[in-house]
Amino acid sequence: MQNLIDKTFIKPVESYWIATTPTTNYPALSENIKTDILIVGGGITGLTNAYLLKKEGFDVVVIDSGRITMSTSSHTTAKITSLHDLKYSSLIKQIGTDGAKKYGEINETAITMIEDVIKENNISCDFSRQPNYVYTREDNYLQKIEDEVKNAEALGLPATFETSLELPYSVKGAVCFHNQAQFHPRKYLLELANAFVRNGGHIFENTTAIDIHEDRECKTSTRNGFSILSAKVIIASHFPFYDGGGFFSARMYAERSYSLAVKANIKISGGMYISYEDPTRSIRTQPLEEDDQLLIIGGEHHKTGKDNDEKEHYKNLIKFAEDNFKALEIPYRWSAQDYTAMNEIPFIGHITANKLNIFLAAAYQKWGMTTSAVSAMIIKDILAKGKSEAEEIFKPSRFTPVDSAKNFIKENLDVVESLIAGKLDPLPEDISLEPGEGRALMYDGKKAGAYKDMEGNIFIVDTTCKHLGCEVRWNSAEKSWDCPCHASRYSIDGTVLEGPALKPLDRLF
Ligand SMILES: Cc1cc2nc3c(=O)[nH]c(=O)nc-3n(C[C@H](O)[C@H](O)[C@H](O)COP(=O)(O)OP(=O)(O)OC[C@H]3O[C@@H](n4cnc5c(N)ncnc54)[C@H](O)[C@@H]3O)c2cc1C
């Protein structure tokens, strides 16, 4: 009999959120246009900003390089919460009690804002209020958990300490934030896009922004040869496609993680859970018809492009689901990446201190469901009222404090190391591949990446990343070429999938 890992691997990688929703069909931009506000990126950040700004009365256009909501926002676990791991103890040290309080308050407001939007627009997206837990199974981390509860409570956040969770294993202790939420992110976002268009907004798909020229107005040029003139541009492209002198490549890094949608023998009535220690295990339920449920189980994070066998991460999660929840079937599995700023506070606001017409919202450290709503509230307040109460905390042009310098140096040394190691790695010239296999090799005297598909077609690309020239590496789980330096990702034929690169890899064969 086939085991669960083999049965799961027969199916292609596919996000549950995408598999259970329709596709979109907005037109591509086909002429030069003018608007008040251009938003680049149609994920949760772009669409939430678009919705609020349109309601505020601005003329708003959203463009996306592919189809909207097909990227990170539909590869998430979609917990809507202000409990971002054990954030508050470190925020108090970094930005003081007032700053940490504001961070907590605006993220709590974000949950209510999402709920209000759902009610206002009658959106059916499996939204439900749930408690959210960060737990530890190790004595070593108990003190950290207790400190987080104390600190969060003192900031006025809905925190309690718990030892008894509805999980099939015991924990030493957990921070619980009450009255948090979960939803089906793509059901929500497709309806949010519809509401935006109903209110008079415009969406263009298959329209990639490649540069912004800032004069009295911003002129954004697109790959299909047209341009958009706007008073303001909001960059919601996950990794900023335009840097504006903010050096974001050196100030944020990407980590991938893996998710499963599991049919299991052991069911839980609700709650959202994540372990503090590694290997991270994230768990929530997703309701199905007739009182049935899926468990969404995630974890296994690692830096993008820095792993030797990505498939191993799926195997570890499947084993966890089998051992602990008696998993029966895994109909869906997917992986994705999110960016983190060096001091672990997202970038929201004017992209740099002297580019006041260009805004950035990015680097959410895998907490983008609330943080995207936070970005929308802050940017709307700046544009409509000239100021936001919370803007100082998230300012992309903030002075990098000493406590993030350690991360800054470590991450950038890591980039240099990856760049050099990639160039020195000796590679075989043997081009014989099994169907479904991809690997780096020498081709025509050049470092190359080759992949053979199941029909026997061979694709060979130059592995030099088009962003800053590092060597991309094979990702066996997603069948993609991933850059270990700044997380650009390319398909087997070199097409850009995501990340900072704007041009495809050169195709050699
Ligand atoms: C595995 C995983 C689990 C997660 N779980 C949670 C969770 O439980 N709770 C939570 O709060 N957060 C979670 N997150 C984080 C959250 O999913 C992300 O922070 C969020 O989805 C980012 O949204 P976005 O709109 O900024 O980016 P995206 O959804 O990636 O959207 C960016 C869009 O910009 C477009 N684009 C890019 N470049 C261009 C260009 N040049 N021109 C035009 N368009 C462009 C892309 O096509 C894309 O559609 C998780 C993340 C991961 C990876």
The ligand as an SDF file (V2000), in Angstrom:
LIG
                    3D

 53 58  0  0  0  0  0  0  0  0999 V2000
    3.7410   30.2740    4.2170 C   0  0  0  0  0  0  0  0  0  0  0  0
    3.2220   31.6070    4.6980 C   0  0  0  0  0  0  0  0  0  0  0  0
    2.2420   31.6460    5.6800 C   0  0  0  0  0  0  0  0  0  0  0  0
    1.7490   32.8790    6.1060 C   0  0  0  0  0  0  0  0  0  0  0  0
    0.7850   32.9160    7.0650 N   0  0  0  0  0  0  0  0  0  0  0  0
    0.3180   34.0950    7.5050 C   0  0  0  0  0  0  0  0  0  0  0  0
   -0.6980   34.1520    8.5030 C   0  0  0  0  0  0  0  0  0  0  0  0
   -1.1840   33.1400    8.9910 O   0  0  0  0  0  0  0  0  0  0  0  0
   -1.1230   35.3840    8.8980 N   0  0  0  0  0  0  0  0  0  0  0  0
   -0.5860   36.5280    8.3900 C   0  0  0  0  0  0  0  0  0  0  0  0
   -0.9610   37.6040    8.8340 O   0  0  0  0  0  0  0  0  0  0  0  0
    0.3390   36.5010    7.4080 N   0  0  0  0  0  0  0  0  0  0  0  0
    0.8060   35.3130    6.9570 C   0  0  0  0  0  0  0  0  0  0  0  0
    1.7440   35.2900    5.9750 N   0  0  0  0  0  0  0  0  0  0  0  0
    2.2050   36.5380    5.3680 C   0  0  0  0  0  0  0  0  0  0  0  0
    1.2540   37.0710    4.3120 C   0  0  0  0  0  0  0  0  0  0  0  0
    0.7320   36.0170    3.5390 O   0  0  0  0  0  0  0  0  0  0  0  0
    2.0160   38.0650    3.4240 C   0  0  0  0  0  0  0  0  0  0  0  0
    2.6750   38.9950    4.2420 O   0  0  0  0  0  0  0  0  0  0  0  0
    1.0620   38.8210    2.5040 C   0  0  0  0  0  0  0  0  0  0  0  0
    0.2770   37.9060    1.7790 O   0  0  0  0  0  0  0  0  0  0  0  0
    1.8280   39.7390    1.5550 C   0  0  0  0  0  0  0  0  0  0  0  0
    0.8740   40.3380    0.7370 O   0  0  0  0  0  0  0  0  0  0  0  0
    1.2770   41.3750   -0.4160 P   0  0  0  0  0  0  0  0  0  0  0  0
    0.0300   41.8500   -1.0170 O   0  0  0  0  0  0  0  0  0  0  0  0
    2.2020   42.3810    0.1690 O   0  0  0  0  0  0  0  0  0  0  0  0
    2.1220   40.4960   -1.4320 O   0  0  0  0  0  0  0  0  0  0  0  0
    1.5870   39.5080   -2.5900 P   0  0  0  0  0  0  0  0  0  0  0  0
    0.4030   38.7650   -2.1690 O   0  0  0  0  0  0  0  0  0  0  0  0
    2.7960   38.7290   -3.0000 O   0  0  0  0  0  0  0  0  0  0  0  0
    1.1530   40.4830   -3.7340 O   0  0  0  0  0  0  0  0  0  0  0  0
    2.0940   41.2270   -4.4950 C   0  0  0  0  0  0  0  0  0  0  0  0
    1.5530   41.3550   -5.9000 C   0  0  0  0  0  0  0  0  0  0  0  0
    2.3870   42.2550   -6.6190 O   0  0  0  0  0  0  0  0  0  0  0  0
    2.5040   41.8030   -7.9480 C   0  0  0  0  0  0  0  0  0  0  0  0
    3.7380   42.3760   -8.5050 N   0  0  0  0  0  0  0  0  0  0  0  0
    5.0120   42.1170   -8.1500 C   0  0  0  0  0  0  0  0  0  0  0  0
    5.8710   42.8660   -8.8710 N   0  0  0  0  0  0  0  0  0  0  0  0
    5.1020   43.6280   -9.7050 C   0  0  0  0  0  0  0  0  0  0  0  0
    5.3960   44.6030  -10.6950 C   0  0  0  0  0  0  0  0  0  0  0  0
    6.6550   44.9690  -10.9830 N   0  0  0  0  0  0  0  0  0  0  0  0
    4.3690   45.1660  -11.3810 N   0  0  0  0  0  0  0  0  0  0  0  0
    3.0780   44.8180  -11.1180 C   0  0  0  0  0  0  0  0  0  0  0  0
    2.7530   43.9020  -10.1640 N   0  0  0  0  0  0  0  0  0  0  0  0
    3.7450   43.3270   -9.4750 C   0  0  0  0  0  0  0  0  0  0  0  0
    2.5360   40.2770   -7.8210 C   0  0  0  0  0  0  0  0  0  0  0  0
    2.1260   39.6510   -9.0250 O   0  0  0  0  0  0  0  0  0  0  0  0
    1.5570   40.0430   -6.6840 C   0  0  0  0  0  0  0  0  0  0  0  0
    0.2570   39.7640   -7.1440 O   0  0  0  0  0  0  0  0  0  0  0  0
    2.2600   34.0710    5.5480 C   0  0  0  0  0  0  0  0  0  0  0  0
    3.2450   34.0200    4.5680 C   0  0  0  0  0  0  0  0  0  0  0  0
    3.7410   32.8110    4.1440 C   0  0  0  0  0  0  0  0  0  0  0  0
    4.8240   32.7940    3.1140 C   0  0  0  0  0  0  0  0  0  0  0  0
  1  2  1  0
  2  3  1  0
  2 52  2  0
  3  4  2  0
  4  5  1  0
  4 50  1  0
  5  6  2  0
  6  7  1  0
  6 13  1  0
  7  8  2  0
  7  9  1  0
  9 10  1  0
 10 11  2  0
 10 12  1  0
 12 13  2  0
 13 14  1  0
 14 15  1  0
 14 50  1  0
 15 16  1  0
 16 17  1  0
 16 18  1  0
 18 19  1  0
 18 20  1  0
 20 21  1  0
 20 22  1  0
 22 23  1  0
 23 24  1  0
 24 25  2  0
 24 26  1  0
 24 27  1  0
 27 28  1  0
 28 29  2  0
 28 30  1  0
 28 31  1  0
 31 32  1  0
 32 33  1  0
 33 34  1  0
 33 48  1  0
 34 35  1  0
 35 36  1  0
 35 46  1  0
 36 37  1  0
 36 45  1  0
 37 38  2  0
 38 39  1  0
 39 40  1  0
 39 45  2  0
 40 41  1  0
 40 42  2  0
 42 43  1  0
 43 44  2  0
 44 45  1  0
 46 47  1  0
 46 48  1  0
 48 49  1  0
 50 51  2  0
 51 52  1  0
 52 53  1  0
M  END
$$$$
